[in-house]
Amino acid sequence: MNDVVFRSYDQDALDGEYNNRAKVPDTQDYKDVQARVSEAVRAEYASRLDVAYGPGPDDRVDIYPAAGDAPSPVHVFFHGGYWRQNHRQEFGFVAQALVPAGATVVVVEYTLIPEIDMDALVDQCRRCMAWVWREAASFGADRDNITVSGHSAGGHLTVMMMATDWPAYGPGLPVTLVKAGCAISGIYDLEPVRLSFQNEFLGFTPDIVARNSPMFMEPKGGGSLLLPVGGLEGPEFIRQSEEMAAAWRAKGMDTMAWVMPGLHHFSTINQLIDPDSELTEEVKAQMDLD
């Protein structure tokens, strides 16, 4: 009998739970769609690409402004890839459904592990959020209507932004810098990731896990948090979303897990390509867009 590593999982079973590509043999087909739509968005939509939010080479965002003169809601997106893969250019597709609805979309680049550790990566994303709030007017956006979303590792970063004490982080920043969040197929308890094969690449320590597991942190600023996860995902990803929702709901935040039937880890995020998908409608509702 193999030794139990985490809850009821032995090492092989736990590794399988945190290996999404192995669970979805046609992963690349979904990523190819993302790349094609992202390329089309850059060709067809107004954009401000490779905008610096700090001095580092990866302190960059791509901005897709809403049409019109009135300040628009701004939606910030954090990509996935286990904090060690992918880049913002592959995720411009998020703008396809949201910009026509009246949102300005900001797709964030962050430095990948192992070039930096998780503490520095989260701080980099916080610096980006503070920059978006301070500079929103320069790209036609309303700094008082900032929402965030992200997929997988980006779902984790989404919730970390909602666990941030913004006035303590930077002078003049409001408690409610983030109005609402949508964390898609995310990871909120990093301990099983530390115990899995992924840690060969990530280098998580118990202290890093404790500082960066939002499931055990306090929500800040009010607002709402939606936690969609595919019904075809493994039990661990569904558990992560359901326990995250329960934890923050118990602490007073409007939080809901949403198990989406028939979807897996990669088909969940591709719902944001479709302007009429239920997921797109929920993200628009968080910005008060019809």
C-alpha positions as CSV (number, residue, x, y, z in Angstrom):
1,M,0.0,0.0,0.0
2,N,1.4,3.4,-1.0
3,D,1.8,6.1,1.7
4,V,-0.8,8.8,2.0
5,V,0.7,12.2,1.1
6,F,-2.3,14.6,1.3
7,R,-5.7,13.8,2.6
8,S,-6.5,10.4,1.0
9,Y,-4.0,10.7,-1.9
10,D,-0.8,8.8,-2.4
11,Q,1.9,10.5,-4.4
12,D,0.8,9.2,-7.8
13,A,-2.8,10.1,-7.2
14,L,-1.9,13.6,-5.9
15,D,0.4,14.2,-8.9
16,G,-2.5,13.2,-11.2
17,E,-4.9,15.7,-9.6
18,Y,-2.5,18.5,-10.3
19,N,-1.6,17.5,-13.9
20,N,-4.4,19.1,-15.9
21,R,-2.7,18.6,-19.3
22,A,-2.6,14.8,-18.7
23,K,-6.3,14.8,-18.0
24,V,-7.2,16.6,-21.2
25,P,-5.4,15.0,-24.2
26,D,-6.5,17.7,-26.6
27,T,-5.3,20.6,-24.4
28,Q,-3.4,22.1,-27.3
29,D,-6.5,22.4,-29.4
30,Y,-8.0,24.7,-26.8
31,K,-4.8,26.7,-26.5
32,D,-4.7,27.0,-30.3
33,V,-8.1,28.5,-30.3
34,Q,-7.0,31.0,-27.6
35,A,-4.0,32.0,-29.7
36,R,-6.0,32.4,-32.9
37,V,-8.6,34.6,-31.2
38,S,-6.0,36.6,-29.4
39,E,-4.2,37.3,-32.7
40,A,-7.5,38.4,-34.3
41,V,-8.3,40.7,-31.3
42,R,-4.9,42.4,-31.7
43,A,-5.6,42.9,-35.4
44,E,-9.2,44.1,-35.1
45,Y,-9.5,45.9,-31.8
46,A,-8.0,49.2,-30.6
47,S,-5.1,48.4,-28.3
48,R,-2.2,49.8,-26.3
49,L,0.3,46.9,-26.2
50,D,3.4,46.4,-24.1
51,V,2.6,49.2,-21.7
52,A,5.0,49.4,-18.7
53,Y,3.5,49.3,-15.2
54,G,7.0,49.2,-13.6
55,P,10.7,49.2,-14.3
56,G,11.2,45.4,-14.8
57,P,11.2,43.8,-18.3
58,D,8.1,41.8,-17.4
59,D,6.2,44.7,-15.8
60,R,3.9,45.0,-18.9
61,V,0.2,44.9,-19.7
62,D,-1.8,44.9,-22.9
63,I,-4.7,47.3,-22.8
64,Y,-7.8,46.9,-24.9
65,P,-9.9,50.1,-24.4
66,A,-13.6,50.2,-24.6
67,A,-15.1,52.4,-27.3
68,G,-16.6,55.8,-26.4
69,D,-15.7,58.8,-24.3
70,A,-17.3,57.9,-20.9
71,P,-15.0,56.2,-18.4
72,S,-15.5,52.5,-18.7
73,P,-15.3,49.7,-16.2
74,V,-11.9,48.1,-16.3
75,H,-11.3,44.3,-16.1
76,V,-7.9,43.0,-15.2
77,F,-7.0,39.4,-16.3
78,F,-4.3,37.2,-14.9
79,H,-3.2,34.2,-17.1
80,G,-2.6,30.7,-15.8
81,G,0.2,28.1,-16.4
82,Y,1.2,27.1,-12.8
83,W,2.9,30.5,-12.3
84,R,5.7,29.2,-14.6
85,Q,4.3,29.1,-18.1
86,N,2.5,31.3,-20.7
87,H,2.5,35.0,-21.5
88,R,-0.1,37.7,-21.8
89,Q,-0.1,37.7,-25.6
90,E,-1.8,34.3,-25.5
91,F,-4.8,35.7,-23.6
92,G,-5.9,38.7,-25.5
93,F,-9.0,36.7,-26.4
94,V,-10.6,37.8,-23.2
95,A,-11.2,41.2,-24.8
96,Q,-13.3,39.7,-27.6
97,A,-16.4,39.4,-25.5
98,L,-15.9,42.1,-22.9
99,V,-14.7,45.1,-24.9
100,P,-17.9,45.3,-27.1
101,A,-19.9,45.1,-23.9
102,G,-18.3,48.3,-22.7
103,A,-15.3,47.2,-20.6
104,T,-11.7,48.1,-20.9
105,V,-9.6,44.9,-20.6
106,V,-6.1,44.8,-19.1
107,V,-4.1,41.6,-19.6
108,V,-1.2,41.3,-17.2
109,E,2.3,39.9,-17.7
110,Y,4.2,38.7,-14.6
111,T,7.6,37.2,-14.2
112,L,7.5,33.4,-14.1
113,I,8.8,31.1,-11.4
114,P,11.7,30.1,-11.0
115,E,13.0,33.5,-12.1
116,I,11.2,34.9,-9.0
117,D,9.5,33.2,-6.2
118,M,5.8,33.3,-5.3
119,D,6.1,36.1,-2.8
120,A,7.7,38.4,-5.4
121,L,5.2,37.3,-8.1
122,V,2.2,38.2,-6.0
123,D,3.8,41.5,-5.1
124,Q,4.4,42.2,-8.8
125,C,0.7,41.6,-9.5
126,R,-0.2,43.9,-6.6
127,R,2.0,46.6,-8.1
128,C,0.2,46.2,-11.4
129,M,-3.2,46.6,-9.7
130,A,-2.1,49.7,-7.9
131,W,-0.8,51.1,-11.3
132,V,-4.2,50.3,-13.0
133,W,-6.0,52.2,-10.2
134,R,-3.7,55.2,-10.5
135,E,-3.5,55.3,-14.3
136,A,-7.0,54.2,-15.2
137,A,-8.1,57.7,-16.5
138,S,-5.1,57.7,-18.9
139,F,-6.7,54.9,-20.9
140,G,-10.3,55.9,-20.5
141,A,-11.2,53.7,-17.6
142,D,-13.1,54.2,-14.3
143,R,-10.7,53.4,-11.4
144,D,-13.8,53.0,-9.1
145,N,-15.0,50.1,-11.2
146,I,-12.1,47.6,-11.3
147,T,-12.9,43.9,-11.5
148,V,-10.4,41.0,-11.8
149,S,-10.4,37.5,-13.2
150,G,-7.9,34.8,-13.9
151,H,-7.7,31.1,-14.8
152,S,-5.9,28.4,-12.9
153,A,-2.8,30.0,-11.4
154,G,-4.4,33.3,-12.5
155,G,-7.4,32.3,-10.4
156,H,-5.1,32.1,-7.4
157,L,-3.7,35.6,-8.2
158,T,-7.2,36.9,-8.6
159,V,-8.1,35.9,-5.1
160,M,-4.8,37.1,-3.7
161,M,-5.6,40.5,-5.1
162,M,-8.9,40.4,-3.2
163,A,-7.1,39.4,0.0
164,T,-4.8,42.5,-0.2
165,D,-5.1,45.3,2.3
166,W,-4.7,48.1,-0.3
167,P,-4.4,51.1,2.0
168,A,-1.6,49.3,3.8
169,Y,0.0,48.3,0.5
170,G,0.3,51.8,-1.0
171,P,-0.5,55.4,0.0
172,G,-3.9,56.6,-1.1
173,L,-5.1,53.2,-2.3
174,P,-8.8,52.5,-1.5
175,V,-10.0,49.5,0.5
176,T,-12.3,48.7,-2.4
177,L,-9.7,48.9,-5.1
178,V,-11.1,45.6,-6.4
179,K,-14.8,45.7,-6.8
180,A,-15.3,42.0,-7.6
181,G,-13.5,38.9,-8.9
182,C,-14.0,35.8,-10.9
183,A,-11.4,33.1,-10.3
184,I,-11.8,30.3,-12.8
185,S,-10.5,26.8,-12.0
186,G,-8.1,28.2,-9.5
187,I,-5.9,26.9,-6.7
188,Y,-6.4,28.5,-3.3
189,D,-4.7,26.1,-0.9
190,L,-1.1,25.7,-2.1
191,E,-0.1,22.9,0.2
192,P,-1.2,20.0,-2.1
193,V,0.7,21.7,-4.9
194,R,3.8,21.8,-2.7
195,L,3.5,18.1,-2.1
196,S,3.0,17.3,-5.7
197,F,5.4,16.9,-8.6
198,Q,4.8,20.5,-9.5
199,N,7.0,21.6,-6.7
200,E,10.1,20.4,-8.5
201,F,9.6,23.5,-10.6
202,L,7.9,25.8,-8.2
203,G,10.1,25.5,-5.1
204,F,7.3,26.2,-2.6
205,T,8.2,26.1,1.1
206,P,5.8,25.8,4.0
207,D,6.3,29.5,4.7
208,I,5.6,30.4,1.1
209,V,2.4,28.3,1.2
210,A,1.2,29.9,4.4
211,R,1.8,33.5,3.0
212,N,0.1,32.7,-0.4
213,S,-2.9,30.4,0.3
214,P,-5.9,32.8,0.1
215,M,-8.2,30.1,1.4
216,F,-6.8,30.8,4.9
217,M,-6.6,34.6,4.5
218,E,-9.1,37.3,5.2
219,P,-11.1,38.9,2.3
220,K,-10.6,42.6,2.0
221,G,-12.8,45.3,0.6
222,G,-16.1,43.6,0.2
223,G,-17.5,42.9,-3.2
224,S,-18.3,39.5,-4.6
225,L,-16.2,36.5,-5.6
226,L,-17.3,33.9,-8.2
227,L,-15.4,30.6,-8.4
228,P,-16.3,28.7,-11.5
229,V,-14.8,25.3,-12.0
230,G,-15.5,22.6,-14.6
231,G,-17.6,19.6,-13.6
232,L,-15.2,17.4,-15.6
233,E,-12.2,18.6,-13.6
234,G,-10.6,16.4,-11.0
235,P,-11.9,16.2,-7.4
236,E,-9.1,18.4,-6.1
237,F,-9.9,21.4,-8.3
238,I,-13.6,21.1,-7.4
239,R,-12.7,20.9,-3.7
240,Q,-10.4,23.9,-4.0
241,S,-13.3,26.0,-5.4
242,E,-15.9,24.7,-3.0
243,E,-13.8,25.1,0.1
244,M,-12.6,28.5,-0.9
245,A,-16.2,29.7,-1.3
246,A,-17.2,28.3,2.0
247,A,-14.1,29.8,3.8
248,W,-14.7,33.3,2.6
249,R,-18.5,33.1,2.8
250,A,-18.0,32.3,6.5
251,K,-15.9,35.5,6.8
252,G,-18.6,37.6,5.4
253,M,-17.8,37.9,1.6
254,D,-20.4,37.2,-1.1
255,T,-18.7,34.1,-2.5
256,M,-20.0,31.3,-4.6
257,A,-18.5,28.2,-6.2
258,W,-20.0,27.3,-9.6
259,V,-19.5,23.8,-10.9
260,M,-20.0,24.1,-14.7
261,P,-21.4,20.8,-16.1
262,G,-19.6,19.3,-19.1
263,L,-16.5,21.5,-18.9
264,H,-12.9,20.6,-18.1
265,H,-9.9,22.7,-17.0
266,F,-9.3,24.3,-20.5
267,S,-12.9,24.5,-21.8
268,T,-13.8,26.6,-18.7
269,I,-11.6,29.6,-19.6
270,N,-12.6,29.4,-23.3
271,Q,-16.1,30.3,-22.3
272,L,-14.8,33.9,-22.1
273,I,-14.3,33.9,-25.9
274,D,-18.1,33.7,-26.4
275,P,-19.9,37.0,-25.7
276,D,-23.1,35.0,-24.9
277,S,-21.7,32.4,-22.6
278,E,-23.0,32.2,-19.1
279,L,-19.5,32.8,-17.7
280,T,-19.2,36.0,-19.9
281,E,-22.6,37.2,-18.7
282,E,-21.5,36.7,-15.0
283,V,-18.3,38.6,-15.5
284,K,-20.2,41.5,-17.2
285,A,-22.7,41.5,-14.4
286,Q,-19.9,42.1,-11.9
287,M,-19.1,45.3,-13.8
288,D,-22.8,46.3,-14.0
289,L,-22.7,45.8,-17.8
290,D,-25.8,44.3,-19.6
